[in-house]
Amino acid sequence: MSDQHLSSGNPDIAANLAEIQQNIDKACTAVGRAPSDVTLICVSKNHDADHVRPALVDGRRVFGENRVQEAAGKWPGLRDEFPDIELHLIGPLQTNKLKDAVALFDVIETVDRPKLANALAKHRDTTGECPDLYIQINIGEEPQKAGIAPADADDFIIDCIERLKLPIKGLMCIPPVDEEPALHFALLGKIADRHGLAIRSMGMSGDYEAAIRLGATHIRVGTAVFGSRGY
């Protein structure tokens, strides 16, 4: 990322997006993939509506937020302007925020435990409402991170799909920051393949090109788009 695009002032979001798209195109070409197969999720957490709007004006429509409350204060107004937004929850979801999350988000990427899966199924059975869901895998088995351990992933995925009948579309992971991400991305792909799950949400600002080369269908990029929080 060029320094000029991450200056101390407001970053040039359109220029950042153009650079990221070039990187996506190159990474896809390197492994014979179509760039259209990769969805850029612009991670807008901690950025207000005015800072997010340039990405919308640039044509981006898929965004990620970490917290239900923050998203609820930001996105209803933006949806009035840009009704075709697709909003992803990429942060942890507490069951007491589940109703609000289902109403607000088009995709919940962080189904990370049986309690939440059961609560989503119960809410679906009561209301008929459930967004698309990804299961979060704690790919590095880090105690401080949410997610299902790789050893438990198969049973959990099967339970969600077969018993609970949840709309599980894919998997998501966040590799350890101090380890080579490629092995973790490859492992997520293997788990997804075993269950016929097409979507692999993996790769962020520092490693999305490697993720694309290893099969990412969705990449979650924040800093490289919007600049550092507290710009």
FIMIVEX-13859 format. One record per residue (C-alpha): x, y, z; residue in three letters; residue number from 0. Coordinates in Angstrom, 3 decimals. Example, Ala and Ser with C-alpha at 12.3 -4.5 7.8 and 13.67 -1.06 7.14 Angstrom:
% FIMIVEX-13859
@x:12.300; y:-4.500; z:7.800; rest:Ala; nr:0
@x:13.670; y:-1.060; z:7.140; rest:Ser; nr:1
This chain:
% FIMIVEX-13859
@x:0.000; y:0.000; z:0.000; rest:Met; nr:0
@x:1.468; y:3.322; z:-1.070; rest:Ser; nr:1
@x:2.254; y:5.725; z:1.753; rest:Asp; nr:2
@x:0.421; y:8.500; z:-0.057; rest:Gln; nr:3
@x:-2.823; y:6.603; z:0.333; rest:His; nr:4
@x:-2.377; y:6.278; z:4.117; rest:Leu; nr:5
@x:-1.437; y:9.809; z:5.055; rest:Ser; nr:6
@x:-2.269; y:11.395; z:8.383; rest:Ser; nr:7
@x:-5.230; y:13.103; z:6.750; rest:Gly; nr:8
@x:-8.240; y:11.391; z:5.292; rest:Asn; nr:9
@x:-6.979; y:8.550; z:3.101; rest:Pro; nr:10
@x:-7.772; y:8.468; z:-0.609; rest:Asp; nr:11
@x:-10.256; y:5.629; z:-0.382; rest:Ile; nr:12
@x:-10.903; y:5.412; z:-4.120; rest:Ala; nr:13
@x:-7.157; y:5.126; z:-4.776; rest:Ala; nr:14
@x:-6.811; y:2.498; z:-2.056; rest:Asn; nr:15
@x:-9.642; y:0.468; z:-3.551; rest:Leu; nr:16
@x:-8.101; y:0.677; z:-7.004; rest:Ala; nr:17
@x:-4.782; y:-0.587; z:-5.648; rest:Glu; nr:18
@x:-6.433; y:-3.424; z:-3.749; rest:Ile; nr:19
@x:-8.363; y:-4.445; z:-6.859; rest:Gln; nr:20
@x:-5.128; y:-4.551; z:-8.837; rest:Gln; nr:21
@x:-3.632; y:-6.816; z:-6.176; rest:Asn; nr:22
@x:-6.709; y:-9.050; z:-6.253; rest:Ile; nr:23
@x:-6.486; y:-9.293; z:-10.030; rest:Asp; nr:24
@x:-2.779; y:-10.225; z:-9.907; rest:Lys; nr:25
@x:-3.269; y:-12.828; z:-7.183; rest:Ala; nr:26
@x:-6.132; y:-14.416; z:-9.101; rest:Cys; nr:27
@x:-4.212; y:-14.429; z:-12.381; rest:Thr; nr:28
@x:-1.266; y:-16.141; z:-10.675; rest:Ala; nr:29
@x:-3.396; y:-19.178; z:-9.853; rest:Val; nr:30
@x:-5.788; y:-19.139; z:-12.794; rest:Gly; nr:31
@x:-8.790; y:-17.756; z:-10.941; rest:Arg; nr:32
@x:-11.253; y:-15.132; z:-12.145; rest:Ala; nr:33
@x:-11.090; y:-11.906; z:-10.115; rest:Pro; nr:34
@x:-14.899; y:-11.920; z:-10.064; rest:Ser; nr:35
@x:-14.706; y:-15.044; z:-7.868; rest:Asp; nr:36
@x:-13.292; y:-12.961; z:-4.981; rest:Val; nr:37
@x:-15.541; y:-10.656; z:-2.950; rest:Thr; nr:38
@x:-13.902; y:-7.742; z:-1.163; rest:Leu; nr:39
@x:-15.546; y:-7.102; z:2.201; rest:Ile; nr:40
@x:-14.687; y:-3.533; z:3.189; rest:Cys; nr:41
@x:-14.276; y:-3.636; z:6.965; rest:Val; nr:42
@x:-15.777; y:-0.389; z:8.211; rest:Ser; nr:43
@x:-15.661; y:-0.951; z:11.955; rest:Lys; nr:44
@x:-14.694; y:2.161; z:13.931; rest:Asn; nr:45
@x:-15.258; y:4.383; z:10.900; rest:His; nr:46
@x:-18.266; y:6.682; z:10.782; rest:Asp; nr:47
@x:-20.771; y:6.913; z:7.951; rest:Ala; nr:48
@x:-19.091; y:9.897; z:6.312; rest:Asp; nr:49
@x:-15.786; y:8.022; z:6.138; rest:His; nr:50
@x:-17.464; y:4.925; z:4.707; rest:Val; nr:51
@x:-19.508; y:6.768; z:2.065; rest:Arg; nr:52
@x:-16.607; y:7.228; z:-0.425; rest:Pro; nr:53
@x:-16.326; y:3.450; z:-0.736; rest:Ala; nr:54
@x:-20.035; y:3.266; z:-1.484; rest:Leu; nr:55
@x:-19.733; y:6.038; z:-4.057; rest:Val; nr:56
@x:-16.864; y:4.049; z:-5.598; rest:Asp; nr:57
@x:-19.281; y:1.190; z:-6.136; rest:Gly; nr:58
@x:-18.466; y:-1.105; z:-3.226; rest:Arg; nr:59
@x:-21.477; y:-2.750; z:-1.621; rest:Arg; nr:60
@x:-20.153; y:-5.470; z:0.713; rest:Val; nr:61
@x:-19.090; y:-4.294; z:4.177; rest:Phe; nr:62
@x:-18.089; y:-5.875; z:7.464; rest:Gly; nr:63
@x:-18.727; y:-4.740; z:11.013; rest:Glu; nr:64
@x:-17.552; y:-6.179; z:14.334; rest:Asn; nr:65
@x:-20.235; y:-4.933; z:16.688; rest:Arg; nr:66
@x:-24.001; y:-5.030; z:16.381; rest:Val; nr:67
@x:-24.547; y:-1.775; z:18.251; rest:Gln; nr:68
@x:-22.079; y:0.201; z:16.145; rest:Glu; nr:69
@x:-23.543; y:-1.155; z:12.928; rest:Ala; nr:70
@x:-27.082; y:-0.346; z:14.065; rest:Ala; nr:71
@x:-26.100; y:3.299; z:14.493; rest:Gly; nr:72
@x:-24.428; y:3.565; z:11.090; rest:Lys; nr:73
@x:-25.977; y:1.395; z:8.427; rest:Trp; nr:74
@x:-29.750; y:2.027; z:8.413; rest:Pro; nr:75
@x:-29.128; y:5.560; z:7.146; rest:Gly; nr:76
@x:-26.576; y:4.388; z:4.585; rest:Leu; nr:77
@x:-28.998; y:1.718; z:3.363; rest:Arg; nr:78
@x:-31.508; y:4.472; z:2.628; rest:Asp; nr:79
@x:-28.952; y:5.941; z:0.223; rest:Glu; nr:80
@x:-27.557; y:2.631; z:-1.056; rest:Phe; nr:81
@x:-30.264; y:-0.041; z:-0.693; rest:Pro; nr:82
@x:-28.226; y:-2.853; z:-2.277; rest:Asp; nr:83
@x:-25.670; y:-3.027; z:0.555; rest:Ile; nr:84
@x:-24.659; y:-6.492; z:1.822; rest:Glu; nr:85
@x:-23.623; y:-6.276; z:5.461; rest:Leu; nr:86
@x:-21.542; y:-8.961; z:7.179; rest:His; nr:87
@x:-21.086; y:-9.432; z:10.922; rest:Leu; nr:88
@x:-17.436; y:-10.416; z:11.332; rest:Ile; nr:89
@x:-17.156; y:-9.980; z:15.097; rest:Gly; nr:90
@x:-18.416; y:-12.186; z:17.934; rest:Pro; nr:91
@x:-22.162; y:-12.410; z:18.467; rest:Leu; nr:92
@x:-23.648; y:-12.716; z:21.933; rest:Gln; nr:93
@x:-27.002; y:-14.457; z:22.017; rest:Thr; nr:94
@x:-28.656; y:-11.448; z:23.682; rest:Asn; nr:95
@x:-27.864; y:-9.433; z:20.526; rest:Lys; nr:96
@x:-29.027; y:-12.152; z:18.169; rest:Leu; nr:97
@x:-32.420; y:-10.632; z:17.301; rest:Lys; nr:98
@x:-30.850; y:-7.280; z:16.414; rest:Asp; nr:99
@x:-28.090; y:-8.966; z:14.414; rest:Ala; nr:100
@x:-30.525; y:-11.045; z:12.351; rest:Val; nr:101
@x:-32.539; y:-7.921; z:11.544; rest:Ala; nr:102
@x:-29.476; y:-5.913; z:10.501; rest:Leu; nr:103
@x:-26.996; y:-8.260; z:8.838; rest:Phe; nr:104
@x:-27.254; y:-10.157; z:5.579; rest:Asp; nr:105
@x:-24.493; y:-12.570; z:6.616; rest:Val; nr:106
@x:-23.240; y:-13.647; z:10.044; rest:Ile; nr:107
@x:-19.701; y:-14.995; z:9.645; rest:Glu; nr:108
@x:-19.096; y:-15.867; z:13.295; rest:Thr; nr:109
@x:-21.176; y:-18.898; z:14.178; rest:Val; nr:110
@x:-18.631; y:-20.183; z:16.659; rest:Asp; nr:111
@x:-20.320; y:-22.403; z:19.249; rest:Arg; nr:112
@x:-23.275; y:-24.753; z:19.713; rest:Pro; nr:113
@x:-25.173; y:-22.327; z:21.975; rest:Lys; nr:114
@x:-25.259; y:-19.705; z:19.242; rest:Leu; nr:115
@x:-26.167; y:-22.211; z:16.535; rest:Ala; nr:116
@x:-29.077; y:-23.490; z:18.597; rest:Asn; nr:117
@x:-30.235; y:-19.950; z:19.333; rest:Ala; nr:118
@x:-30.164; y:-19.045; z:15.637; rest:Leu; nr:119
@x:-32.207; y:-22.138; z:14.805; rest:Ala; nr:120
@x:-34.745; y:-21.333; z:17.519; rest:Lys; nr:121
@x:-35.072; y:-17.752; z:16.292; rest:His; nr:122
@x:-35.496; y:-19.022; z:12.722; rest:Arg; nr:123
@x:-38.188; y:-21.474; z:13.807; rest:Asp; nr:124
@x:-40.049; y:-18.708; z:15.660; rest:Thr; nr:125
@x:-39.747; y:-15.877; z:13.141; rest:Thr; nr:126
@x:-38.792; y:-17.480; z:9.848; rest:Gly; nr:127
@x:-35.768; y:-15.166; z:9.721; rest:Glu; nr:128
@x:-32.154; y:-16.243; z:9.346; rest:Cys; nr:129
@x:-29.362; y:-14.656; z:7.314; rest:Pro; nr:130
@x:-26.714; y:-16.666; z:5.530; rest:Asp; nr:131
@x:-24.213; y:-18.093; z:8.006; rest:Leu; nr:132
@x:-20.513; y:-18.945; z:8.028; rest:Tyr; nr:133
@x:-18.905; y:-21.061; z:10.729; rest:Ile; nr:134
@x:-15.850; y:-19.532; z:12.369; rest:Gln; nr:135
@x:-12.961; y:-21.952; z:12.772; rest:Ile; nr:136
@x:-10.317; y:-21.189; z:15.407; rest:Asn; nr:137
@x:-7.759; y:-22.280; z:12.872; rest:Ile; nr:138
@x:-4.724; y:-21.677; z:15.085; rest:Gly; nr:139
@x:-6.400; y:-23.082; z:18.221; rest:Glu; nr:140
@x:-5.678; y:-19.844; z:20.093; rest:Glu; nr:141
@x:-7.315; y:-19.708; z:23.523; rest:Pro; nr:142
@x:-8.077; y:-15.986; z:23.256; rest:Gln; nr:143
@x:-9.961; y:-16.357; z:19.968; rest:Lys; nr:144
@x:-13.483; y:-17.516; z:19.286; rest:Ala; nr:145
@x:-14.281; y:-20.338; z:16.929; rest:Gly; nr:146
@x:-14.613; y:-24.078; z:16.680; rest:Ile; nr:147
@x:-11.341; y:-26.009; z:16.940; rest:Ala; nr:148
@x:-10.374; y:-27.772; z:13.704; rest:Pro; nr:149
@x:-10.692; y:-31.180; z:15.403; rest:Ala; nr:150
@x:-14.307; y:-30.407; z:16.317; rest:Asp; nr:151
@x:-15.242; y:-28.678; z:13.072; rest:Ala; nr:152
@x:-16.635; y:-31.659; z:11.163; rest:Asp; nr:153
@x:-19.126; y:-32.661; z:13.856; rest:Asp; nr:154
@x:-20.225; y:-29.050; z:14.400; rest:Phe; nr:155
@x:-20.711; y:-28.370; z:10.703; rest:Ile; nr:156
@x:-22.735; y:-31.550; z:10.265; rest:Ile; nr:157
@x:-24.893; y:-30.718; z:13.288; rest:Asp; nr:158
@x:-25.600; y:-27.213; z:12.011; rest:Cys; nr:159
@x:-26.529; y:-28.415; z:8.541; rest:Ile; nr:160
@x:-28.300; y:-31.701; z:9.207; rest:Glu; nr:161
@x:-29.963; y:-31.327; z:12.603; rest:Arg; nr:162
@x:-30.516; y:-27.592; z:12.833; rest:Leu; nr:163
@x:-31.044; y:-27.047; z:9.089; rest:Lys; nr:164
@x:-29.151; y:-23.759; z:9.260; rest:Leu; nr:165
@x:-28.123; y:-21.991; z:6.026; rest:Pro; nr:166
@x:-24.388; y:-22.646; z:6.411; rest:Ile; nr:167
@x:-22.719; y:-21.241; z:3.298; rest:Lys; nr:168
@x:-19.057; y:-21.314; z:4.234; rest:Gly; nr:169
@x:-16.260; y:-20.997; z:6.764; rest:Leu; nr:170
@x:-14.316; y:-18.081; z:8.209; rest:Met; nr:171
@x:-10.975; y:-17.899; z:9.999; rest:Cys; nr:172
@x:-8.433; y:-15.477; z:11.456; rest:Ile; nr:173
@x:-4.940; y:-17.035; z:11.471; rest:Pro; nr:174
@x:-2.467; y:-16.307; z:14.300; rest:Pro; nr:175
@x:-0.700; y:-13.020; z:13.653; rest:Val; nr:176
@x:2.768; y:-14.444; z:14.321; rest:Asp; nr:177
@x:2.518; y:-17.520; z:12.082; rest:Glu; nr:178
@x:2.706; y:-18.078; z:8.347; rest:Glu; nr:179
@x:-0.954; y:-17.858; z:7.268; rest:Pro; nr:180
@x:-0.714; y:-20.142; z:4.237; rest:Ala; nr:181
@x:-0.913; y:-23.397; z:6.219; rest:Leu; nr:182
@x:-3.968; y:-22.112; z:8.081; rest:His; nr:183
@x:-5.678; y:-21.003; z:4.880; rest:Phe; nr:184
@x:-4.993; y:-24.398; z:3.330; rest:Ala; nr:185
@x:-6.476; y:-26.178; z:6.346; rest:Leu; nr:186
@x:-9.649; y:-24.078; z:6.186; rest:Leu; nr:187
@x:-9.980; y:-24.992; z:2.526; rest:Gly; nr:188
@x:-9.683; y:-28.696; z:3.298; rest:Lys; nr:189
@x:-12.390; y:-28.497; z:5.966; rest:Ile; nr:190
@x:-14.675; y:-26.584; z:3.597; rest:Ala; nr:191
@x:-14.065; y:-29.100; z:0.807; rest:Asp; nr:192
@x:-15.062; y:-32.010; z:3.039; rest:Arg; nr:193
@x:-18.498; y:-30.479; z:3.489; rest:His; nr:194
@x:-19.030; y:-29.021; z:0.038; rest:Gly; nr:195
@x:-18.927; y:-25.452; z:1.340; rest:Leu; nr:196
@x:-18.001; y:-23.027; z:-1.402; rest:Ala; nr:197
@x:-17.331; y:-19.895; z:0.642; rest:Ile; nr:198
@x:-14.018; y:-19.359; z:2.449; rest:Arg; nr:199
@x:-13.779; y:-15.989; z:4.207; rest:Ser; nr:200
@x:-10.091; y:-15.598; z:4.934; rest:Met; nr:201
@x:-7.432; y:-12.975; z:4.445; rest:Gly; nr:202
@x:-7.191; y:-9.418; z:5.753; rest:Met; nr:203
@x:-5.155; y:-6.311; z:4.912; rest:Ser; nr:204
@x:-1.780; y:-7.982; z:5.503; rest:Gly; nr:205
@x:-2.347; y:-11.367; z:3.895; rest:Asp; nr:206
@x:-5.282; y:-11.251; z:1.487; rest:Tyr; nr:207
@x:-3.147; y:-11.992; z:-1.576; rest:Glu; nr:208
@x:-1.878; y:-15.224; z:-0.021; rest:Ala; nr:209
@x:-5.459; y:-16.089; z:0.954; rest:Ala; nr:210
@x:-6.656; y:-15.601; z:-2.617; rest:Ile; nr:211
@x:-3.926; y:-17.884; z:-3.939; rest:Arg; nr:212
@x:-5.168; y:-20.538; z:-1.493; rest:Leu; nr:213
@x:-8.817; y:-20.288; z:-2.430; rest:Gly; nr:214
@x:-10.358; y:-17.379; z:-0.509; rest:Ala; nr:215
@x:-13.714; y:-16.367; z:-1.921; rest:Thr; nr:216
@x:-14.149; y:-13.448; z:0.511; rest:His; nr:217
@x:-11.414; y:-11.225; z:1.903; rest:Ile; nr:218
@x:-11.964; y:-8.835; z:4.829; rest:Arg; nr:219
@x:-9.946; y:-5.656; z:4.313; rest:Val; nr:220
@x:-10.172; y:-2.613; z:6.573; rest:Gly; nr:221
@x:-6.961; y:-0.665; z:7.123; rest:Thr; nr:222
@x:-5.848; y:-0.945; z:3.502; rest:Ala; nr:223
@x:-9.178; y:0.586; z:2.428; rest:Val; nr:224
@x:-9.979; y:3.185; z:5.065; rest:Phe; nr:225
@x:-6.602; y:3.871; z:6.679; rest:Gly; nr:226
@x:-5.720; y:3.326; z:10.297; rest:Ser; nr:227
@x:-8.534; y:3.883; z:12.752; rest:Arg; nr:228
@x:-8.028; y:7.190; z:14.432; rest:Gly; nr:229
@x:-6.781; y:8.686; z:11.150; rest:Tyr; nr:230
